[in-house]
Amino acid sequence: VEREHAIATSKPVLVFSHEREAIKWLTQMIMRA
């Protein structure tokens, strides 16, 4: 049960960090344009 909980809590963190990377990339593209 604890392992499942760890997976459930780490998944949104992965998505969040991925979204932050995407936003960073988008901001760089807008700055260069």
C-alpha positions, 0 to 999 in steps of 0.5 A, a space after each residue: 500500500 505504501 508503495 502505491 501511495 508513493 507512485 500516486 504522489 510522484 506521478 503529478 510531480 513528474 507531470 508538473 516538472 514536465 509542464 514547467 520545462 515546457 513553459 520555460 521552453 515556450 518563454 524562450 521561443 517567445 523571447 527569441 521571436 
